[in-house]
């Protein structure tokens, strides 16, 4: 992720393989959440990964401060 170099590609891969929560968007994209440990401060954070309709091409990834929990 060019804009967010602290996002590790392995985290995105983990979200694709075993998301804690999965949600379809109205535009066909899919939101996936996974919990990761942020190496910058050691805290656990929820990472939201948005993939395209094919289910594997990562469109965006960022820490989601408003994530409420599971429901995969």
KOLVO-976580 format. One record per atom (N, C-alpha, C): residue number from 1; residue in one letter; chain; atom name; x, y, z. Coordinates in Angstrom, 1 decimal. Atoms other than C-alpha are relative to their C-alpha. Layout:
REM residues N
+-----+------+-----+------+--------+--------+--------+
| seq | type | mol | atom |     px |     py |     pz |
+-----+------+-----+------+--------+--------+--------+
| NUM |    A |   A |   CA |      X |      Y |      Z |
...
+-----+------+-----+------+--------+--------+--------+
//
This chain:
REM residues 72
+-----+------+-----+------+--------+--------+--------+
| seq | type | mol | atom |     px |     py |     pz |
+-----+------+-----+------+--------+--------+--------+
|   1 |    X |   A |    N |    0.9 |   -1.2 |    0.0 |
|   1 |    X |   A |   CA |    0.0 |    0.0 |    0.0 |
|   1 |    X |   A |    C |    0.9 |    1.2 |    0.0 |
|   2 |    X |   A |    N |   -0.9 |   -1.1 |    0.2 |
|   2 |    X |   A |   CA |    1.8 |    3.0 |   -1.3 |
|   2 |    X |   A |    C |   -0.3 |    1.2 |    1.0 |
|   3 |    X |   A |    N |    0.4 |   -1.1 |   -1.0 |
|   3 |    X |   A |   CA |   -0.1 |    5.6 |    1.0 |
|   3 |    X |   A |    C |    0.2 |   -0.5 |    1.4 |
|   4 |    X |   A |    N |   -0.1 |    0.6 |   -1.3 |
|   4 |    X |   A |   CA |    0.2 |    3.3 |    4.0 |
|   4 |    X |   A |    C |    1.1 |   -1.0 |    0.1 |
|   5 |    X |   A |    N |   -1.1 |    1.0 |    0.0 |
|   5 |    X |   A |   CA |    3.6 |    1.7 |    4.1 |
|   5 |    X |   A |    C |    0.1 |   -0.9 |    1.2 |
|   6 |    X |   A |    N |    0.0 |    0.8 |   -1.2 |
|   6 |    X |   A |   CA |    3.0 |    0.4 |    7.6 |
|   6 |    X |   A |    C |   -1.0 |   -1.2 |   -0.1 |
|   7 |    X |   A |    N |    0.9 |    1.1 |    0.3 |
|   7 |    X |   A |   CA |    0.3 |   -2.0 |    6.2 |
|   7 |    X |   A |    C |    0.8 |   -1.1 |   -0.6 |
|   8 |    X |   A |    N |   -0.8 |    1.2 |    0.4 |
|   8 |    X |   A |   CA |    2.0 |   -5.4 |    5.8 |
|   8 |    X |   A |    C |   -0.8 |   -0.8 |   -1.0 |
|   9 |    X |   A |    N |    0.7 |    0.8 |    0.9 |
|   9 |    X |   A |   CA |    1.0 |   -7.4 |    2.7 |
|   9 |    X |   A |    C |   -0.5 |   -1.3 |    0.6 |
|  10 |    X |   A |    N |    0.4 |    1.2 |   -0.7 |
|  10 |    X |   A |   CA |    0.8 |  -10.5 |    4.9 |
|  10 |    X |   A |    C |   -1.3 |    0.1 |    0.7 |
|  11 |    X |   A |    N |    1.2 |   -0.3 |   -0.7 |
|  11 |    X |   A |   CA |   -2.0 |   -8.9 |    6.8 |
|  11 |    X |   A |    C |   -1.2 |   -0.1 |   -1.0 |
|  12 |    X |   A |    N |    1.0 |    0.0 |    1.0 |
|  12 |    X |   A |   CA |   -4.0 |   -8.4 |    3.6 |
|  12 |    X |   A |    C |   -0.3 |   -1.5 |   -0.5 |
|  13 |    X |   A |    N |    0.2 |    1.4 |    0.4 |
|  13 |    X |   A |   CA |   -3.4 |  -12.0 |    2.6 |
|  13 |    X |   A |    C |   -0.8 |   -0.8 |    1.1 |
|  14 |    X |   A |    N |    0.7 |    0.6 |   -1.0 |
|  14 |    X |   A |   CA |   -4.6 |  -13.1 |    6.0 |
|  14 |    X |   A |    C |   -1.5 |    0.3 |    0.0 |
|  15 |    X |   A |    N |    1.4 |   -0.4 |    0.1 |
|  15 |    X |   A |   CA |   -7.8 |  -11.1 |    5.6 |
|  15 |    X |   A |    C |   -0.7 |   -0.7 |   -1.2 |
|  16 |    X |   A |    N |    0.6 |    0.7 |    1.1 |
|  16 |    X |   A |   CA |   -8.4 |  -12.8 |    2.2 |
|  16 |    X |   A |    C |   -0.3 |   -1.4 |    0.4 |
|  17 |    X |   A |    N |    0.1 |    1.5 |   -0.3 |
|  17 |    X |   A |   CA |   -7.9 |  -16.3 |    3.7 |
|  17 |    X |   A |    C |   -0.9 |   -0.2 |    1.1 |
|  18 |    X |   A |    N |    0.8 |    0.3 |   -1.2 |
|  18 |    X |   A |   CA |   -9.6 |  -16.0 |    7.1 |
|  18 |    X |   A |    C |   -0.5 |    1.3 |    0.6 |
|  19 |    X |   A |    N |    0.5 |   -1.3 |   -0.6 |
|  19 |    X |   A |   CA |  -11.5 |  -12.7 |    7.7 |
|  19 |    X |   A |    C |   -0.8 |   -0.3 |    1.2 |
|  20 |    X |   A |    N |    0.8 |    0.1 |   -1.2 |
|  20 |    X |   A |   CA |  -13.1 |  -12.1 |   11.1 |
|  20 |    X |   A |    C |   -1.5 |    0.4 |   -0.4 |
|  21 |    X |   A |    N |    1.3 |   -0.4 |    0.5 |
|  21 |    X |   A |   CA |  -16.0 |  -10.4 |    9.2 |
|  21 |    X |   A |    C |    0.2 |    0.3 |   -1.5 |
|  22 |    X |   A |    N |    0.1 |   -0.2 |    1.5 |
|  22 |    X |   A |   CA |  -17.0 |  -10.2 |    5.5 |
|  22 |    X |   A |    C |   -1.3 |    0.7 |   -0.3 |
|  23 |    X |   A |    N |    1.2 |   -0.8 |    0.4 |
|  23 |    X |   A |   CA |  -19.4 |   -7.7 |    4.0 |
|  23 |    X |   A |    C |    0.1 |    0.5 |   -1.4 |
|  24 |    X |   A |    N |    0.1 |   -0.4 |    1.4 |
|  24 |    X |   A |   CA |  -20.5 |   -7.0 |    0.4 |
|  24 |    X |   A |    C |   -0.4 |    1.5 |    0.0 |
|  25 |    X |   A |    N |    0.4 |   -1.4 |    0.2 |
|  25 |    X |   A |   CA |  -20.7 |   -3.4 |   -0.7 |
|  25 |    X |   A |    C |   -1.0 |    0.0 |   -1.2 |
|  26 |    X |   A |    N |    0.9 |   -0.1 |    1.1 |
|  26 |    X |   A |   CA |  -23.4 |   -2.2 |   -3.1 |
|  26 |    X |   A |    C |    0.6 |    0.1 |   -1.4 |
|  27 |    X |   A |    N |   -0.7 |   -0.1 |    1.2 |
|  27 |    X |   A |   CA |  -20.8 |   -1.6 |   -5.8 |
|  27 |    X |   A |    C |    0.7 |   -1.3 |   -0.4 |
|  28 |    X |   A |    N |   -0.6 |    1.3 |    0.3 |
|  28 |    X |   A |   CA |  -19.7 |   -5.2 |   -5.8 |
|  28 |    X |   A |    C |    1.3 |   -0.3 |    0.7 |
|  29 |    X |   A |    N |   -1.2 |    0.2 |   -0.8 |
|  29 |    X |   A |   CA |  -16.6 |   -4.7 |   -3.7 |
|  29 |    X |   A |    C |   -0.3 |   -0.7 |    1.3 |
|  30 |    X |   A |    N |    0.2 |    0.8 |   -1.2 |
|  30 |    X |   A |   CA |  -16.1 |   -6.8 |   -0.6 |
|  30 |    X |   A |    C |    0.9 |    0.6 |    1.1 |
|  31 |    X |   A |    N |   -0.7 |   -0.5 |   -1.1 |
|  31 |    X |   A |   CA |  -15.0 |   -5.5 |    2.8 |
|  31 |    X |   A |    C |    0.4 |   -1.3 |    0.9 |
|  32 |    X |   A |    N |   -0.5 |    1.1 |   -0.9 |
|  32 |    X |   A |   CA |  -12.9 |   -7.9 |    5.0 |
|  32 |    X |   A |    C |    0.7 |    0.6 |    1.2 |
|  33 |    X |   A |    N |   -0.7 |   -0.5 |   -1.2 |
|  33 |    X |   A |   CA |  -11.7 |   -7.3 |    8.5 |
|  33 |    X |   A |    C |    0.8 |   -1.2 |    0.6 |
|  34 |    X |   A |    N |   -0.8 |    0.9 |   -0.7 |
|  34 |    X |   A |   CA |   -8.9 |   -9.0 |   10.4 |
|  34 |    X |   A |    C |    0.7 |    0.8 |    1.1 |
|  35 |    X |   A |    N |   -0.7 |   -0.6 |   -1.1 |
|  35 |    X |   A |   CA |   -7.2 |   -8.2 |   13.7 |
|  35 |    X |   A |    C |    1.5 |   -0.2 |   -0.2 |
|  36 |    X |   A |    N |   -1.4 |    0.0 |    0.1 |
|  36 |    X |   A |   CA |   -3.5 |   -7.4 |   13.6 |
|  36 |    X |   A |    C |    0.7 |    0.7 |    1.1 |
|  37 |    X |   A |    N |   -0.8 |   -0.7 |   -1.0 |
|  37 |    X |   A |   CA |   -0.8 |   -6.2 |   16.0 |
|  37 |    X |   A |    C |    0.8 |    1.1 |   -0.8 |
|  38 |    X |   A |    N |   -0.7 |   -1.1 |    0.6 |
|  38 |    X |   A |   CA |    0.5 |   -2.8 |   14.9 |
|  38 |    X |   A |    C |    1.4 |    0.1 |    0.6 |
|  39 |    X |   A |    N |   -1.4 |    0.0 |   -0.5 |
|  39 |    X |   A |   CA |    4.3 |   -3.0 |   15.2 |
|  39 |    X |   A |    C |    0.5 |    1.4 |    0.4 |
|  40 |    X |   A |    N |   -0.4 |   -1.3 |   -0.4 |
|  40 |    X |   A |   CA |    4.5 |    0.8 |   15.6 |
|  40 |    X |   A |    C |   -0.2 |    0.2 |    1.5 |
|  41 |    X |   A |    N |    0.3 |   -0.2 |   -1.4 |
|  41 |    X |   A |   CA |    3.0 |    0.6 |   19.1 |
|  41 |    X |   A |    C |   -0.4 |   -1.3 |    0.8 |
|  42 |    X |   A |    N |    0.4 |    1.3 |   -0.6 |
|  42 |    X |   A |   CA |    2.2 |   -3.1 |   19.8 |
|  42 |    X |   A |    C |   -1.4 |   -0.2 |    0.3 |
|  43 |    X |   A |    N |    1.4 |    0.1 |   -0.3 |
|  43 |    X |   A |   CA |   -1.5 |   -2.5 |   20.0 |
|  43 |    X |   A |    C |   -0.7 |   -0.8 |   -1.1 |
|  44 |    X |   A |    N |    0.8 |    0.8 |    1.0 |
|  44 |    X |   A |   CA |   -4.1 |   -4.8 |   18.4 |
|  44 |    X |   A |    C |   -1.0 |    1.0 |   -0.7 |
|  45 |    X |   A |    N |    0.9 |   -0.8 |    0.8 |
|  45 |    X |   A |   CA |   -6.1 |   -3.1 |   15.6 |
|  45 |    X |   A |    C |   -0.8 |   -0.8 |   -1.0 |
|  46 |    X |   A |    N |    0.8 |    0.6 |    1.0 |
|  46 |    X |   A |   CA |   -8.8 |   -4.0 |   13.2 |
|  46 |    X |   A |    C |    0.5 |    0.6 |   -1.4 |
|  47 |    X |   A |    N |   -0.4 |   -0.5 |    1.3 |
|  47 |    X |   A |   CA |   -7.6 |   -3.8 |    9.6 |
|  47 |    X |   A |    C |   -1.2 |   -0.4 |   -1.0 |
|  48 |    X |   A |    N |    1.0 |    0.2 |    1.0 |
|  48 |    X |   A |   CA |  -10.2 |   -3.3 |    6.9 |
|  48 |    X |   A |    C |    0.7 |   -0.1 |   -1.4 |
|  49 |    X |   A |    N |   -0.6 |    0.2 |    1.3 |
|  49 |    X |   A |   CA |   -9.2 |   -4.7 |    3.5 |
|  49 |    X |   A |    C |   -1.2 |    0.0 |   -1.0 |
|  50 |    X |   A |    N |    1.1 |    0.0 |    1.0 |
|  50 |    X |   A |   CA |  -11.5 |   -3.8 |    0.5 |
|  50 |    X |   A |    C |    0.6 |   -0.6 |   -1.3 |
|  51 |    X |   A |    N |   -0.4 |    0.7 |    1.2 |
|  51 |    X |   A |   CA |  -11.2 |   -6.1 |   -2.5 |
|  51 |    X |   A |    C |   -1.0 |    0.2 |   -1.1 |
|  52 |    X |   A |    N |    0.9 |   -0.1 |    1.2 |
|  52 |    X |   A |   CA |  -12.6 |   -5.9 |   -6.0 |
|  52 |    X |   A |    C |   -1.0 |   -1.2 |   -0.1 |
|  53 |    X |   A |    N |    1.1 |    1.0 |    0.2 |
|  53 |    X |   A |   CA |  -15.5 |   -8.0 |   -7.2 |
|  53 |    X |   A |    C |    0.6 |   -1.4 |   -0.2 |
|  54 |    X |   A |    N |   -0.6 |    1.4 |    0.2 |
|  54 |    X |   A |   CA |  -13.1 |  -10.9 |   -8.1 |
|  54 |    X |   A |    C |    0.4 |   -0.7 |    1.4 |
|  55 |    X |   A |    N |   -0.3 |    0.6 |   -1.3 |
|  55 |    X |   A |   CA |  -12.5 |  -11.4 |   -4.3 |
|  55 |    X |   A |    C |    1.4 |   -0.1 |    0.4 |
|  56 |    X |   A |    N |   -1.5 |    0.1 |   -0.3 |
|  56 |    X |   A |   CA |   -8.7 |  -11.2 |   -4.5 |
|  56 |    X |   A |    C |    0.8 |    1.2 |   -0.3 |
|  57 |    X |   A |    N |   -0.8 |   -1.2 |    0.3 |
|  57 |    X |   A |   CA |   -7.5 |   -7.9 |   -5.9 |
|  57 |    X |   A |    C |   -0.3 |    1.1 |    1.1 |
|  58 |    X |   A |    N |    0.2 |   -1.0 |   -1.1 |
|  58 |    X |   A |   CA |   -6.9 |   -5.5 |   -3.0 |
|  58 |    X |   A |    C |   -0.1 |    1.4 |   -0.6 |
|  59 |    X |   A |    N |    0.2 |   -1.3 |    0.5 |
|  59 |    X |   A |   CA |   -8.3 |   -2.1 |   -3.7 |
|  59 |    X |   A |    C |    0.5 |    1.0 |    1.1 |
|  60 |    X |   A |    N |   -0.4 |   -0.9 |   -1.0 |
|  60 |    X |   A |   CA |   -7.6 |   -0.5 |   -0.3 |
|  60 |    X |   A |    C |    0.1 |   -0.8 |    1.3 |
|  61 |    X |   A |    N |   -0.2 |    0.6 |   -1.4 |
|  61 |    X |   A |   CA |   -6.5 |   -1.3 |    3.3 |
|  61 |    X |   A |    C |    0.3 |    1.0 |    0.9 |
|  62 |    X |   A |    N |   -0.2 |   -1.0 |   -1.0 |
|  62 |    X |   A |   CA |   -6.6 |    0.7 |    6.4 |
|  62 |    X |   A |    C |   -0.5 |   -0.5 |    1.4 |
|  63 |    X |   A |    N |    0.4 |    0.3 |   -1.4 |
|  63 |    X |   A |   CA |   -7.0 |    0.5 |   10.2 |
|  63 |    X |   A |    C |   -1.4 |    0.6 |    0.2 |
|  64 |    X |   A |    N |    1.4 |   -0.4 |   -0.2 |
|  64 |    X |   A |   CA |  -10.7 |    0.7 |   11.1 |
|  64 |    X |   A |    C |   -0.3 |    0.2 |    1.4 |
|  65 |    X |   A |    N |    0.2 |   -0.3 |   -1.4 |
|  65 |    X |   A |   CA |  -11.2 |    2.5 |   14.4 |
|  65 |    X |   A |    C |   -1.4 |   -0.3 |    0.5 |
|  66 |    X |   A |    N |    1.3 |    0.2 |   -0.4 |
|  66 |    X |   A |   CA |  -14.9 |    1.9 |   14.3 |
|  66 |    X |   A |    C |   -0.5 |   -1.4 |   -0.1 |
|  67 |    X |   A |    N |    0.4 |    1.4 |    0.1 |
|  67 |    X |   A |   CA |  -14.9 |   -1.9 |   13.9 |
|  67 |    X |   A |    C |   -0.6 |   -0.5 |    1.3 |
|  68 |    X |   A |    N |    0.7 |    0.5 |   -1.1 |
|  68 |    X |   A |   CA |  -17.4 |   -3.5 |   16.2 |
|  68 |    X |   A |    C |    0.2 |   -1.4 |    0.4 |
|  69 |    X |   A |    N |   -0.2 |    1.4 |   -0.3 |
|  69 |    X |   A |   CA |  -16.6 |   -7.2 |   16.0 |
|  69 |    X |   A |    C |   -0.4 |   -0.9 |   -1.1 |
|  70 |    X |   A |    N |    0.2 |    1.0 |    1.0 |
|  70 |    X |   A |   CA |  -17.3 |  -10.4 |   14.3 |
|  70 |    X |   A |    C |   -1.4 |   -0.1 |   -0.6 |
|  71 |    X |   A |    N |    1.3 |    0.2 |    0.7 |
|  71 |    X |   A |   CA |  -20.1 |  -11.5 |   12.0 |
|  71 |    X |   A |    C |    0.3 |   -0.6 |   -1.4 |
|  72 |    X |   A |    N |   -0.4 |    0.6 |    1.3 |
|  72 |    X |   A |   CA |  -18.3 |  -13.4 |    9.2 |
|  72 |    X |   A |    C |   -1.0 |   -0.8 |   -0.5 |
+-----+------+-----+------+--------+--------+--------+
//
